[in-house]
């Protein structure tokens, strides 16, 4: 409980710094949303009236204090362009992003961990080299290139999958899954490469331990040695990189949703940036940051189950 409490308390100042950074970055960023709202034909007086109406003419600390007060009450503010509550806009777009990230994480873990284990077991062979070539390729190719290539082959040429869009889970499992296959593979490519390399490196170290040789001498099955005895003791670095790699999913979701026209939070962020819709940008970035902190907090707590030494 002390370990968990320390991790929870450590997350609070992190979120405070993130809040200050997000607000400061947008406050001092170039571009004037009042000028965009007023239009091209607006006079300086018209722009100033819009700025006053939106409260953008106030000092940094006044605006930041007001934003923090509303944030403490669960209010993320309203969009400068649509006047809709930011919380409502996020709620409308969160299902596609959660679906994409959940499928990507599932695909990455179920694919990369076995590949890393096999590569470590067959170290130095053509199987190991082939898996490492695929992992290096996954790191080297940008995600949007993979996305366009997949869309061209499987959507335009073969006409097997839709090229863009999203079907809600309420419309059925298959339409929902079918629209997410290409975005999931595109987003998961680099994530699979990362987890595969870390799994291989961690397993190589564990497979040299005495207890593994003892397990072989006792005649235990290959699957039992690799996936029960060795993988369990190699899990800490793997779980760590899964948590750290969550940032890749957040950043990659912005690009992937734009490529495949998925109406999620990533695309909402791009639209808000183009329009200088500061409250929407602040709300989405803060929510992503909060999710990242929670995921890493969960990873820290999971260490207790993986490595009992942490309890002491």
HUGIFEN-V650455 format. One record per backbone hydrogen bond with DSSP energy under -0.5 kcal/mol. NH is the residue of the N-H (numbers start at 1). CO is the residue of the C=O. E is the energy in kcal/mol with one decimal. If there is no record, write none. Layout:
# HUGIFEN-V650455
nh;co;e
NH;CO;E
NH;CO;E
This chain:
# HUGIFEN-V650455
nh;co;e
5;1;-2.7
6;2;-2.4
7;3;-1.9
8;4;-2.4
9;5;-2.6
10;6;-2.0
11;7;-1.2
12;8;-0.8
12;9;-0.5
13;9;-0.8
14;10;-0.9
15;11;-2.1
16;12;-1.9
17;13;-2.4
18;14;-2.4
19;15;-2.4
20;16;-2.1
21;17;-2.7
22;18;-2.8
23;19;-2.2
24;20;-2.5
25;21;-2.7
26;22;-1.7
27;23;-2.2
28;24;-2.2
33;31;-0.5
35;32;-0.6
36;32;-1.5
37;33;-2.4
38;34;-2.4
39;35;-1.5
42;39;-1.1
47;43;-2.3
48;44;-2.2
49;45;-2.2
50;46;-2.1
51;47;-2.5
52;48;-2.2
53;49;-2.4
54;50;-2.1
55;51;-0.6
55;52;-0.7
56;51;-2.4
57;51;-0.8
58;55;-0.9
63;59;-2.3
64;60;-2.8
65;61;-2.5
66;62;-2.2
67;63;-2.3
68;64;-2.6
69;65;-2.2
70;66;-2.1
71;67;-2.4
72;68;-2.5
73;69;-0.8
73;70;-0.5
74;71;-1.8
75;70;-3.2
76;74;-0.6
79;84;-2.8
83;79;-1.1
86;77;-3.0
89;85;-2.0
90;86;-2.6
91;87;-2.0
92;88;-1.7
93;89;-1.0
93;90;-0.6
94;90;-1.1
97;93;-1.0
98;94;-2.7
99;95;-2.6
100;96;-2.5
101;97;-2.7
102;98;-2.4
103;99;-2.3
104;100;-2.2
105;101;-2.5
106;102;-2.3
107;103;-2.8
108;104;-2.7
109;105;-2.4
110;106;-2.4
111;107;-1.5
112;108;-3.2
113;109;-1.5
115;111;-1.6
116;112;-2.9
117;113;-2.3
118;114;-2.6
119;115;-2.5
120;116;-2.0
121;117;-2.3
122;118;-2.4
123;120;-1.1
125;122;-2.2
128;122;-0.7
129;125;-2.1
130;126;-2.5
131;127;-2.3
132;128;-2.2
133;129;-2.3
134;130;-2.1
135;131;-2.1
136;132;-2.7
137;133;-2.5
138;134;-2.2
139;135;-1.6
140;136;-1.9
141;137;-2.0
145;142;-0.5
146;142;-1.8
147;143;-2.3
148;144;-2.4
149;145;-2.4
150;146;-2.6
151;147;-2.4
152;148;-2.3
153;149;-2.4
154;150;-2.5
155;150;-0.6
155;151;-1.3
156;151;-1.9
157;152;-2.4
158;153;-2.4
160;154;-2.5
161;154;-1.7
165;260;-2.0
171;168;-1.8
172;169;-1.2
176;172;-1.6
177;173;-2.9
178;174;-3.3
179;175;-1.6
180;176;-0.6
180;177;-0.9
181;177;-0.8
181;178;-0.6
184;180;-2.2
185;181;-2.4
186;182;-2.4
187;183;-2.6
188;184;-2.5
189;185;-1.0
191;187;-0.6
192;188;-2.8
193;189;-1.8
194;190;-2.2
195;191;-2.3
196;192;-2.4
197;193;-1.9
198;194;-2.0
199;195;-2.7
200;196;-2.4
201;197;-2.3
202;198;-2.5
203;199;-2.6
204;200;-2.3
205;201;-1.3
206;202;-1.7
207;203;-2.8
208;205;-0.8
209;206;-2.1
212;209;-0.6
213;209;-1.3
214;210;-2.4
215;211;-2.1
216;212;-2.1
217;213;-2.2
218;214;-1.8
219;216;-1.3
220;215;-2.0
225;221;-2.3
226;222;-2.6
227;223;-2.4
228;224;-1.2
229;224;-1.9
230;225;-2.8
231;226;-2.1
232;228;-0.5
233;229;-1.1
234;230;-1.2
235;232;-0.8
238;234;-0.9
239;235;-3.2
240;236;-2.2
241;237;-2.3
242;238;-1.8
243;239;-2.0
244;240;-2.6
245;241;-2.6
246;243;-1.0
247;244;-1.7
248;245;-0.9
249;245;-1.3
250;246;-1.9
251;247;-2.7
252;248;-2.9
253;249;-2.0
254;250;-1.0
255;251;-1.1
256;252;-3.1
257;253;-2.4
258;254;-1.1
259;255;-2.3
260;256;-2.4
262;257;-1.8
263;261;-0.6
264;262;-2.5
265;93;-0.6
268;264;-1.9
269;265;-2.2
270;266;-1.9
271;267;-2.5
272;268;-2.3
273;269;-2.4
274;270;-2.3
275;271;-1.3
276;272;-0.5
276;273;-1.0
277;272;-2.8
278;276;-1.7
281;277;-2.0
282;278;-3.0
283;279;-2.3
284;280;-2.6
285;281;-2.6
286;282;-2.3
287;283;-2.0
288;284;-2.6
289;285;-2.6
290;286;-2.5
291;287;-2.4
292;288;-2.3
293;289;-2.4
294;290;-2.3
295;291;-2.5
296;292;-2.2
297;293;-2.1
298;294;-2.6
299;295;-2.1
300;296;-2.2
301;297;-2.1
302;298;-2.2
303;299;-1.2
304;301;-1.3
305;301;-0.5
305;302;-0.8
306;302;-1.8
307;303;-3.5
308;306;-0.5
310;307;-1.9
311;308;-1.3
312;309;-1.4
